[in-house]
Amino acid sequence: MKTTSAFLTLALALGLSACDKPSAPSAVPGGSAAPAAAPAAAAVDPKAAFATSLNAIGAEVTGLEKTFKGNPMEMMKKLPDILTKLDGVSTDGLPADLTAAFNRLRKNAAETGALIQTIPADLPTDPSAIGPYLQAHPEALTALQGLQEKMGPIKLEGEIARKELQTAAAASGIDIKMFIKAGEEPSEAAPEPAPAPDPAQADPAPATPADSAPAPAPADPAPAPDAK
């Protein structure tokens, strides 16, 4: 009983102390209004987001190609970062054919990256030092020759996957030209059309032999017949 009474006393005390606390002021008509809810974020177009992500990667690759022109080994060091960004591109909300084409290209890029990882870690990045290095490390030469043989089918698959992605993107009205151009080989890129000549600055056409030849002299008139 004493225990019960103690709990009862404590409960009453807690109840009374709660009653003694001033209640929170209630809202008064005409008082300050509650803060307005933040506007909902605008919906992101999945096609536009996809194009933006891929073209940004394409611009980065193009910049790296210019920076490390003539030094492919330095360029290869940047490949893992590019592959990570490619893996991070979302395909949510995209058409099924476009998603399948992109996943095919992404898989091919990962295979390329895995193959490049087999290159000897101490292979010089200076092109002029690679020859002496391979002479001193014949096993590295053998490894690179094997890599080149494996790269052929992977490169071919990459070309097919890239064209498939380009076709699917065009069918969905998505412009990823910058990304596609970054993956093209120099021989694949369409040549720039030659500028049309300015008629005002064009040199006059050279005279042809027929134009420059003197005109033939008129024929002599036939002699009049003798009158008999």
Buried (B, 14 or more C-beta within 10 A) or exposed (E): EEEEEEEEEEEEEEEEEEEEEEEEEEEEEEEEEEEEEEEEEEEEEBBEBBBBBBBBBBBBBBEBBEEBEEEEBBBBEBBEEBBEBBEEBEBEEBBEBBBBBBEBBBEBBEBBBEBBEEBBEEBBBEEEEBEEBBEEBEEBBEBBEEEEEEBEEBEEBBBEBBEBBBEBBBEBEBBBBBBBBBBEEEEEEEEEEEEEEEEEEEEEEEEEEEEEEEEEEEEEEEEEEEEE
